Structure formats: C-alpha cells, structure tokens
C-alpha cells in the first residue's frame, strides 16, 4: 500500500510513497509549511477458490515442485502433499511485496506431524528467483548473480536456499562464506553432493517465519531475521494443527513482532492468544517482503505423506507513524481544548444553582475485597484440592514446569474438593515442558473482571490432558500462583 502526499506550496513532486519513505520526505517540509496525509488500511488476501489439480491462486508465482510432491485446490483450500522423497520441495511466493507495519495471517491444518516433513509460511525478502549455482564441494556452493550488491561485510550472514533444480541439493538456511567477486556469492552448505550445477531461489536475508516441524501437533517454531541475523527459533505452544487446525497471526510493527494463534473454529468472542515475541532482529520497515509458502522434506525420507491444508493467507498493511508534539498552548477556562463531536447526542444538563446544608452522608457500601493469592508447589500426586467454596473470580494465573513433559493444570467449578479422574474440569491450562534448562510457563490474559466459578474453585495437576487422567506429576515439578476473589 502507498500514501498519496500532495503539497501545493512546497517544491516536492506529487507521487505515491511507500510507508518507509514518509519520514525521509517529511524532513524536506518545514514546520511552518506542513502537508496533509491521508491513509487507510490495505489487505491482500488469497482464498484459494479455484478448483483443480496443480492449481494455485493467481497471486502466487508458479511453484517449484520436487519429485513426489503434489498440490491442488479444492473446497476453498490449497492442499500441499509432501510425498516421501528425500529433500523434495514445494516453494512459491506472492507476486506482491509488502513493507512497513503489517500482519501476516493464515490458516493451517496438517494431516499429521512426522519427522522429516516440514512446512513454513514466511514474510521474506527475495534475493534471486533463479540464481545459477555451481557446487564446489559438499560444503560449498557458488551462486552466480550479476551485480548482486553483496560485499565482504555480509560474510557470516544467513539466507535461505530453496526451489533447487539440477543436483540433489538440500534446502535450508545457510551462511555466506565469502564474496569471490561482484557476480558470485559463496555459501557454506551441509551434506550436498560433491559436484553439480543447477538453479535455486535465494531468499530470506530478512524474514518473519512460522515453521511446522517435528512430531508435536501443538508446536510451531517462530523467529525473525534482520540482514542475515536471527536469535534462533522459539518453539511456541499453540492450538493443535490437527483438524480443524489453527489460524496464525504474525504481527510486525517495525519495533517488535508478536506471534498469536486461535483455533480454526467458530467462536462468539475473539480467541487469539499471543504465544511468542521478538524485540530484536526485526526486518527494517523498508525491507520488501513477499509471502513464501515452503514445504521441504528432510535428508531422510518421511515415513508417509503429509497434507498441509490452507484455507487462506492474508497480509494486512497499516500505518505505523509515531506523532511527536513539540509544543502546545496552556489549557484553562479562557483557553479550552477544542472538542469536536462527530456523532451522537449530548445529554441534557440540569443546572444546580444552590447547594443547601448537607445533613447526612449515606454509606456507599463496603469496598470490593482485594484478590487473595493461592500458591502451590506440586506434590508427587495429582494435587486435587479445594481452593474456595462459593462464587469465586479467577483474576490472574501463572504456572511453571521444570519437567521434561507437558503438565496440565485443571480448574474445577465445585463446592467440594474435586475427584481427579471422575469430575470434569471447567478449564485445562497447558504448561509446556522445560527446554534447555528453562522452565515452561503458562499464563492467562484474563483481564480485569476475570473468570467466575459459581460453585467454588478447585484445582488438580496431571500428566495427561484427558478429563479422566490420573497421572501424577513429580514433587516440585509444577508451581502455580493465582489470584482469586470471593
């Protein structure tokens, strides 16, 4: 999306400007001679409505498809079938690019999650659609691109190689080894053939990535990269990618990035939950990012075929321009702040002319009691217990898990202690397993009013998610702190 900026007085040509150019132009206009700016949200969306084998929405380029991989559109969805061939790919990108602040949103349903079968949805920049390559050794590849613009200061930065034709190269994220000349980029790879030539796509020196990999249906690996540098994937716990699937939103503001998801099902209220974030290594707002859809098998053949079904993918671009106030008039009775009522009706105001003697003040009632904390360090049991009998409001919740497996905190709407495995919990909160020595955490963005438990509030912790599960957790494995009101 672009803004049309018109300034009749200043010596600035009228043209369409991308969001990343606005600040540059603003510096050419004096504070005594400002210009008006009009903007609106712009949404790009692919709904995969056409039907047919090897059919892809016209907003995407013709995909690179490897041996055994197939794709089709039907029932308003794109279906990518991975096949079982080692390193086989499906790779395409949008024709349109995007820059500035934006939100990537897509739905995903996976028929299964197995080893060596990977699916990624990215916002990423394009380096070359069709770079010629020459394999120097099993660990070194030269990409030929006339006047590529790279230099020695970029050595060590990472980019993606995909859509490989010719030799049986392995798609992935690789580092720049050297810049032999103005037309060649030498890249360090792993486990490639000793020799061979062909073409591939170079992309993603800057990216926002969502990667479905591994065998856990409730995981997605997320990360961002800026000019070849990234912090490394965060494995976020999400709603299941099994049917009906998830809708994932990755929001890029220019200052940070947030990854959220919601279950791909009808709901009366918004159900998106933020799962991960990035505050560094965010692509610059001037970076031109495309939507990439990428399926790639591993160096070992997947045991069976997996189908990725996508109901939609969209990019919502929106303005993200801070406003700085350099000075303002002092406000007062003789200099009120201007107020414009765009719509609606002002209420009737009754003038009070005289206030007589106050003879009595009525008690306004007892203030609301503050929230009461509850803290639990798990015993080697299911930890079933009653926290409070009677109506209770859950105001805040936080839990940690130092175990190697997921734990499940179950909350019950009961006036008596829950019978774990028999009673049905009102809420089940997933507490992820620890990773690399860092405890898994879970919290609820409940808000001010909280959740109400009409009969009473009970709690248990089990090792499996089923209502009937009675698997005990370890002593000290899970720690829970919550605030509740009576």
C-alpha positions as CSV (number, residue, x, y, z in Angstrom):
1,X,0.0,0.0,0.0
2,X,1.2,3.6,-0.7
3,X,0.2,7.0,0.5
4,X,-0.6,9.9,-1.9
5,X,1.0,13.0,-0.5
6,X,0.0,16.3,-2.1
7,X,1.7,19.6,-1.1
8,X,0.9,22.5,-3.4
9,X,3.3,25.0,-1.8
10,X,6.5,23.0,-1.2
11,X,8.7,22.1,-4.1
12,X,8.1,18.4,-3.8
13,X,6.8,16.3,-6.7
14,X,3.5,14.6,-6.2
15,X,3.9,10.8,-6.2
16,X,2.9,7.7,-4.4
17,X,5.2,6.9,-1.4
18,X,5.7,3.6,0.4
19,X,5.4,3.8,4.2
20,X,9.2,3.6,4.7
21,X,9.7,6.8,2.6
22,X,7.4,9.1,4.7
23,X,9.9,10.2,7.3
24,X,12.5,10.9,4.6
25,X,10.1,13.2,2.8
26,X,8.8,14.8,6.0
27,X,12.3,16.2,6.7
28,X,12.1,18.2,3.5
29,X,9.0,20.1,4.7
30,X,9.3,22.9,7.2
31,X,7.1,23.0,10.4
32,X,5.7,26.3,9.1
33,X,4.6,24.7,5.9
34,X,3.1,21.2,6.8
35,X,1.3,18.9,4.5
36,X,-1.9,16.8,4.9
37,X,-1.6,13.0,4.9
38,X,-4.4,10.6,4.2
39,X,-4.0,6.9,4.8
40,X,-6.1,3.7,5.1
41,X,-5.6,0.0,5.8
42,X,-4.8,-2.3,2.9
43,X,-5.5,-6.0,2.9
44,X,-4.0,-8.5,0.4
45,X,-5.7,-11.9,0.6
46,X,-5.6,-15.3,-1.2
47,X,-8.6,-17.5,-0.7
48,X,-7.7,-20.5,-3.0
49,X,-11.2,-20.5,-4.5
50,X,-10.2,-22.0,-7.9
51,X,-10.5,-25.8,-8.2
52,X,-8.1,-28.2,-9.9
53,X,-5.0,-30.4,-9.7
54,X,-1.7,-28.4,-9.9
55,X,-3.8,-25.2,-9.4
56,X,-2.5,-22.3,-7.4
57,X,-4.1,-18.9,-6.7
58,X,-3.0,-16.3,-9.3
59,X,-1.5,-14.1,-6.6
60,X,1.4,-16.6,-6.4
61,X,4.1,-17.4,-8.9
62,X,4.3,-20.9,-10.5
63,X,5.7,-23.1,-7.7
64,X,8.9,-25.1,-7.8
65,X,7.8,-28.7,-7.2
66,X,10.1,-31.6,-6.4
67,X,9.7,-35.3,-7.0
68,X,6.8,-36.9,-5.3
69,X,5.3,-33.6,-4.1
70,X,1.8,-32.6,-5.5
71,X,-0.6,-29.8,-4.9
72,X,-4.2,-28.9,-5.7
73,X,-7.0,-26.5,-4.7
74,X,-10.5,-27.7,-3.7
75,X,-13.3,-26.7,-1.4
76,X,-11.8,-23.2,-1.0
77,X,-8.4,-24.5,0.2
78,X,-4.9,-25.1,-1.0
79,X,-3.6,-28.6,-0.4
80,X,0.2,-29.3,-0.5
81,X,1.0,-33.1,-0.3
82,X,4.6,-33.7,0.8
83,X,5.3,-37.1,-0.7
84,X,8.1,-39.3,0.7
85,X,11.1,-38.3,-1.5
86,X,14.2,-37.1,0.3
87,X,14.6,-33.3,0.2
88,X,11.7,-32.8,-2.2
89,X,10.1,-29.3,-2.1
90,X,7.1,-27.1,-2.9
91,X,8.1,-23.4,-3.0
92,X,6.2,-20.4,-4.2
93,X,6.0,-16.7,-3.4
94,X,3.5,-13.9,-3.8
95,X,3.8,-11.6,-6.8
96,X,3.2,-8.6,-4.5
97,X,5.7,-7.4,-1.9
98,X,5.0,-5.6,1.4
99,X,6.9,-3.2,3.6
100,X,6.3,-1.3,6.8
101,X,4.0,-2.4,9.6
102,X,1.8,-5.4,8.7
103,X,0.1,-8.6,9.9
104,X,0.6,-12.0,8.2
105,X,-2.4,-14.2,8.9
106,X,-3.1,-17.7,7.6
107,X,-4.9,-21.0,8.5
108,X,-3.1,-24.4,8.6
109,X,-4.4,-27.9,9.1
110,X,-1.9,-30.8,8.9
111,X,-3.0,-34.4,8.4
112,X,-0.2,-35.5,10.7
113,X,3.1,-34.3,12.2
114,X,6.0,-36.6,11.5
115,X,9.8,-36.4,11.3
116,X,11.5,-35.1,8.1
117,X,8.3,-33.3,6.9
118,X,8.5,-29.5,7.2
119,X,6.1,-26.7,6.3
120,X,6.9,-23.0,6.5
121,X,4.9,-19.8,5.9
122,X,7.2,-16.7,5.7
123,X,7.3,-13.0,5.1
124,X,10.8,-12.8,3.5
125,X,12.8,-10.7,1.0
126,X,13.8,-12.0,-2.4
127,X,17.5,-12.1,-3.4
128,X,17.1,-14.1,-6.6
129,X,14.2,-16.1,-8.2
130,X,16.5,-18.1,-10.4
131,X,20.2,-18.0,-9.4
132,X,22.6,-20.3,-11.2
133,X,24.7,-22.4,-8.8
134,X,27.9,-24.5,-9.1
135,X,28.8,-26.9,-6.3
136,X,32.4,-26.5,-5.3
137,X,32.3,-29.3,-2.6
138,X,29.8,-31.0,-0.3
139,X,30.0,-27.9,1.9
140,X,30.5,-25.1,-0.5
141,X,28.2,-23.7,-3.3
142,X,28.7,-20.7,-5.5
143,X,25.6,-18.7,-6.6
144,X,26.0,-16.6,-9.7
145,X,24.0,-13.3,-9.9
146,X,25.3,-10.4,-12.0
147,X,26.0,-7.3,-9.9
148,X,24.5,-8.9,-6.8
149,X,25.5,-5.9,-4.5
150,X,26.8,-8.1,-1.7
151,X,30.2,-7.3,-0.1
152,X,32.7,-8.7,2.5
153,X,30.8,-7.0,5.4
154,X,28.0,-9.5,4.8
155,X,30.1,-12.7,5.3
156,X,28.6,-14.8,8.1
157,X,25.0,-13.6,7.4
158,X,22.4,-16.2,6.8
159,X,19.9,-16.6,3.9
160,X,17.6,-19.4,2.6
161,X,18.2,-21.7,-0.3
162,X,15.1,-23.4,-1.8
163,X,13.4,-24.4,-5.1
164,X,16.5,-26.4,-6.0
165,X,16.8,-27.8,-9.5
166,X,19.6,-29.8,-11.0
167,X,21.8,-31.6,-8.4
168,X,20.2,-33.1,-5.3
169,X,21.0,-30.1,-3.0
170,X,19.4,-29.8,0.4
171,X,17.1,-26.8,1.1
172,X,17.7,-24.8,4.2
173,X,19.2,-21.8,6.0
174,X,22.9,-21.3,5.2
175,X,25.6,-18.7,5.9
176,X,27.5,-16.6,3.4
177,X,31.2,-17.9,3.3
178,X,32.8,-15.2,1.1
179,X,32.2,-12.8,-1.8
180,X,34.6,-14.0,-4.6
181,X,33.6,-11.3,-7.0
182,X,30.8,-8.8,-7.9
183,X,28.8,-11.7,-9.6
184,X,29.3,-14.5,-7.2
185,X,28.2,-15.3,-3.6
186,X,29.9,-18.3,-2.0
187,X,27.7,-20.1,0.6
188,X,28.5,-22.7,3.2
189,X,26.1,-25.7,3.0
190,X,25.9,-29.1,4.5
191,X,25.7,-32.6,3.1
192,X,25.4,-31.5,-0.6
193,X,26.7,-33.6,-3.5
194,X,30.4,-33.2,-4.2
195,X,29.7,-31.6,-7.6
196,X,26.8,-30.4,-9.8
197,X,25.1,-27.4,-11.2
198,X,21.5,-26.1,-11.5
199,X,19.4,-23.2,-10.2
200,X,17.8,-22.3,-6.9
201,X,15.9,-19.4,-5.2
202,X,17.8,-17.3,-2.7
203,X,15.5,-15.5,-0.2
204,X,15.1,-14.6,3.4
205,X,18.0,-12.5,4.4
206,X,15.2,-10.7,6.2
207,X,12.2,-12.7,7.3
208,X,9.3,-13.4,9.7
209,X,9.0,-17.2,9.8
210,X,6.4,-19.8,11.0
211,X,7.8,-23.3,10.7
212,X,5.8,-26.5,11.4
213,X,8.4,-29.2,12.1
214,X,8.7,-32.2,14.4
215,X,6.0,-34.5,15.6
216,X,4.1,-32.4,18.1
217,X,0.8,-31.1,16.8
218,X,0.6,-28.2,19.2
219,X,4.0,-26.7,18.3
220,X,5.2,-24.1,15.8
221,X,8.8,-22.7,15.6
222,X,8.8,-19.0,15.1
223,X,11.6,-16.4,14.5
224,X,12.5,-13.2,12.8
225,X,15.7,-12.3,10.9
226,X,17.2,-8.9,10.0
227,X,20.0,-8.6,7.5
228,X,21.1,-12.2,8.0
229,X,21.0,-12.3,11.8
230,X,18.4,-14.1,13.9
231,X,18.2,-15.2,17.6
232,X,17.1,-18.7,16.8
233,X,13.7,-20.4,16.8
234,X,11.3,-20.3,19.7
235,X,9.1,-23.4,19.9
236,X,5.7,-21.9,20.8
237,X,2.8,-24.0,22.1
238,X,-0.3,-23.4,20.0
239,X,-3.7,-24.9,19.4
240,X,-3.5,-28.2,17.5
241,X,-2.6,-28.3,13.8
242,X,-4.8,-31.4,13.6
243,X,-8.4,-30.8,12.3
244,X,-10.0,-28.3,12.5
245,X,-6.5,-26.6,12.6
246,X,-5.3,-23.2,13.6
247,X,-5.2,-19.6,12.4
248,X,-1.9,-18.0,13.0
249,X,-1.2,-14.2,13.0
250,X,2.3,-12.7,13.0
251,X,2.2,-9.0,13.6
252,X,5.2,-6.9,12.5
253,X,5.1,-3.3,13.9
254,X,8.6,-2.2,12.9
255,X,9.7,-2.2,16.5
256,X,8.7,-5.7,17.5
257,X,6.9,-8.8,16.3
258,X,4.2,-10.9,18.0
259,X,3.0,-14.4,17.1
260,X,-0.6,-15.3,18.0
261,X,-3.0,-18.1,17.2
262,X,-6.6,-19.2,17.6
263,X,-8.4,-22.4,16.9
264,X,-9.8,-22.7,13.4
265,X,-13.4,-22.9,14.6
266,X,-16.4,-20.6,15.2
267,X,-16.3,-18.5,18.3
268,X,-18.6,-15.8,19.8
269,X,-15.6,-13.8,21.1
270,X,-12.0,-13.2,19.9
271,X,-9.9,-16.2,20.9
272,X,-6.4,-15.3,19.7
273,X,-3.6,-15.8,22.2
274,X,-0.1,-14.3,22.0
275,X,2.5,-17.2,22.1
276,X,5.9,-15.6,21.3
277,X,7.5,-12.3,20.5
278,X,10.7,-10.7,19.1
279,X,12.1,-7.3,20.1
280,X,15.3,-7.5,18.1
281,X,16.4,-8.7,14.7
282,X,13.2,-7.3,13.2
283,X,13.2,-6.7,9.4
284,X,13.6,-3.0,8.6
285,X,10.4,-1.2,7.6
286,X,11.9,-0.5,4.2
287,X,12.6,-4.2,3.5
288,X,10.4,-5.6,0.7
289,X,8.9,-8.8,2.0
290,X,7.0,-11.4,0.0
291,X,4.7,-14.2,1.2
292,X,6.5,-17.6,0.8
293,X,4.8,-21.0,1.1
294,X,7.5,-23.7,1.5
295,X,7.2,-27.4,2.0
296,X,10.5,-29.3,2.2
297,X,11.3,-32.9,3.3
298,X,14.4,-33.8,5.3
299,X,17.6,-35.6,4.4
300,X,15.8,-38.8,5.5
301,X,12.6,-39.7,3.6
302,X,9.4,-39.1,5.6
303,X,7.7,-42.3,6.7
304,X,4.5,-41.3,5.0
305,X,2.9,-38.4,3.1
306,X,1.6,-35.3,5.0
307,X,-1.0,-32.9,3.6
308,X,-1.0,-29.2,4.6
309,X,-4.4,-27.6,4.0
310,X,-4.5,-23.7,3.9
311,X,-7.9,-22.0,3.8
312,X,-6.5,-18.5,3.4
313,X,-3.4,-16.4,3.7
314,X,-3.5,-12.6,4.0
315,X,-1.3,-9.6,4.7
316,X,-2.8,-6.5,6.3
317,X,-0.7,-3.4,5.9
318,X,-1.4,-0.5,8.2
319,X,0.2,2.9,9.1
320,X,2.7,2.9,11.9
321,X,3.8,6.6,12.2
322,X,4.5,8.0,15.7
323,X,3.4,11.6,16.3
324,X,5.7,13.9,18.3
325,X,4.2,17.0,19.9
326,X,6.8,19.8,20.1
327,X,4.7,22.4,21.9
328,X,1.1,23.3,22.8
329,X,-0.9,26.1,24.4
330,X,-1.6,26.0,28.1
331,X,-5.2,24.9,28.7
332,X,-7.6,26.7,31.1
333,X,-11.0,28.3,31.4
334,X,-10.2,31.0,28.9
335,X,-8.3,28.7,26.6
336,X,-10.2,25.3,26.5
337,X,-9.1,22.3,24.4
338,X,-11.1,22.1,21.2
339,X,-13.6,19.2,21.1
340,X,-15.5,18.0,18.0
341,X,-18.4,15.6,18.4
342,X,-18.5,13.6,15.2
343,X,-21.9,11.9,16.0
344,X,-24.3,11.2,18.8
345,X,-26.4,13.4,21.1
346,X,-25.2,15.4,24.1
347,X,-27.0,14.5,27.4
348,X,-29.3,17.0,29.0
349,X,-27.5,19.0,31.7
350,X,-29.5,20.2,34.7
351,X,-28.1,23.4,36.3
352,X,-27.7,23.3,40.1
353,X,-28.0,26.8,41.4
354,X,-27.8,26.3,45.2
355,X,-26.4,23.6,47.5
356,X,-28.0,23.6,50.9
357,X,-26.6,22.3,54.2
358,X,-25.5,18.7,54.0
359,X,-27.2,16.9,56.9
360,X,-26.4,13.2,56.1
361,X,-23.9,11.2,54.1
362,X,-25.1,7.7,53.0
363,X,-22.6,4.9,53.2
364,X,-21.6,3.9,49.7
365,X,-21.1,0.3,50.7
366,X,-18.2,-2.0,51.5
367,X,-15.3,-1.7,49.1
368,X,-14.6,-4.8,47.0
369,X,-12.2,-7.2,48.7
370,X,-8.8,-7.4,47.1
371,X,-7.8,-10.6,45.3
372,X,-6.4,-13.3,47.5
373,X,-3.3,-15.2,46.3
374,X,-3.0,-19.0,46.2
375,X,0.4,-20.7,45.8
376,X,1.0,-24.4,45.2
377,X,4.3,-26.3,44.8
378,X,3.2,-29.7,43.4
379,X,3.4,-32.9,45.4
380,X,4.1,-36.3,43.7
381,X,0.3,-36.7,43.3
382,X,-2.5,-35.3,41.1
383,X,-2.7,-32.4,43.7
384,X,-6.5,-32.4,43.8
385,X,-7.8,-29.8,46.3
386,X,-10.5,-27.2,47.0
387,X,-9.3,-23.6,47.0
388,X,-12.5,-21.9,47.9
389,X,-16.2,-22.8,48.4
390,X,-18.8,-20.4,46.8
391,X,-18.6,-18.0,44.0
392,X,-15.0,-17.1,43.1
393,X,-13.4,-15.0,40.4
394,X,-10.0,-16.0,38.9
395,X,-8.2,-12.7,38.5
396,X,-4.7,-13.9,37.5
397,X,-2.8,-17.2,36.9
398,X,0.9,-18.1,36.3
399,X,2.5,-21.6,36.3
400,X,5.9,-23.0,35.6
401,X,7.0,-26.6,34.7
402,X,10.6,-27.9,35.2
403,X,9.6,-31.4,33.9
404,X,10.6,-32.9,30.6
405,X,6.9,-33.5,29.7
406,X,3.9,-31.2,29.5
407,X,1.8,-30.8,32.6
408,X,-1.9,-29.8,32.7
409,X,-3.4,-27.6,35.5
410,X,-7.2,-28.4,35.7
411,X,-9.6,-26.0,37.4
412,X,-13.0,-27.2,38.6
413,X,-16.3,-25.4,39.3
414,X,-17.2,-27.3,42.5
415,X,-18.2,-26.6,46.1
416,X,-16.1,-29.5,47.3
417,X,-12.7,-30.9,46.5
418,X,-12.5,-32.4,43.0
419,X,-12.3,-36.1,42.5
420,X,-9.5,-36.2,40.0
421,X,-10.3,-38.5,37.0
422,X,-14.0,-38.5,37.8
423,X,-15.0,-34.9,37.9
424,X,-15.0,-32.8,34.7
425,X,-12.7,-29.7,34.9
426,X,-14.1,-26.3,33.8
427,X,-10.7,-25.3,32.4
428,X,-7.5,-27.1,31.4
429,X,-4.3,-25.0,31.2
430,X,-1.3,-26.4,29.3
431,X,2.1,-25.8,31.0
432,X,4.8,-26.6,28.4
433,X,7.8,-28.8,29.3
434,X,11.1,-27.3,30.2
435,X,13.5,-26.7,27.3
436,X,17.3,-26.4,27.5
437,X,17.0,-26.0,31.3
438,X,14.4,-23.2,31.0
439,X,11.1,-24.0,32.7
440,X,8.0,-24.0,30.6
441,X,5.5,-21.3,31.5
442,X,1.7,-20.6,31.2
443,X,-0.3,-17.6,32.0
444,X,-3.8,-16.3,31.2
445,X,-4.5,-12.7,29.8
446,X,-7.8,-12.7,31.8
447,X,-8.4,-9.0,32.1
448,X,-9.9,-7.0,35.0
449,X,-13.1,-8.9,35.6
450,X,-11.6,-12.4,35.4
451,X,-13.4,-15.8,35.1
452,X,-16.2,-16.7,37.5
453,X,-16.6,-20.1,39.2
454,X,-20.2,-20.1,40.6
455,X,-20.0,-23.1,42.9
456,X,-16.4,-23.0,44.1
457,X,-12.8,-23.2,42.8
458,X,-10.9,-26.5,42.8
459,X,-7.5,-27.5,41.3
460,X,-5.6,-30.5,40.1
461,X,-2.4,-31.1,38.1
462,X,-2.0,-34.2,35.9
463,X,0.5,-35.5,33.4
464,X,-2.1,-36.0,30.5
465,X,-4.8,-33.8,29.2
466,X,-7.9,-36.2,29.3
467,X,-10.6,-35.3,31.9
468,X,-10.3,-38.9,33.2
469,X,-6.5,-38.8,33.6
470,X,-4.9,-39.5,37.0
471,X,-1.2,-39.4,36.0
472,X,0.7,-37.8,38.9
473,X,3.3,-35.1,38.4
474,X,6.6,-35.1,40.3
475,X,7.2,-33.3,43.6
476,X,8.2,-29.7,42.9
477,X,7.7,-30.1,39.1
478,X,4.9,-27.6,38.7
479,X,4.5,-24.4,40.6
480,X,1.2,-22.4,40.5
481,X,0.3,-19.0,41.7
482,X,-3.1,-17.5,41.1
483,X,-5.2,-14.7,42.5
484,X,-8.9,-15.2,43.2
485,X,-11.7,-13.1,44.7
486,X,-14.7,-14.3,46.8
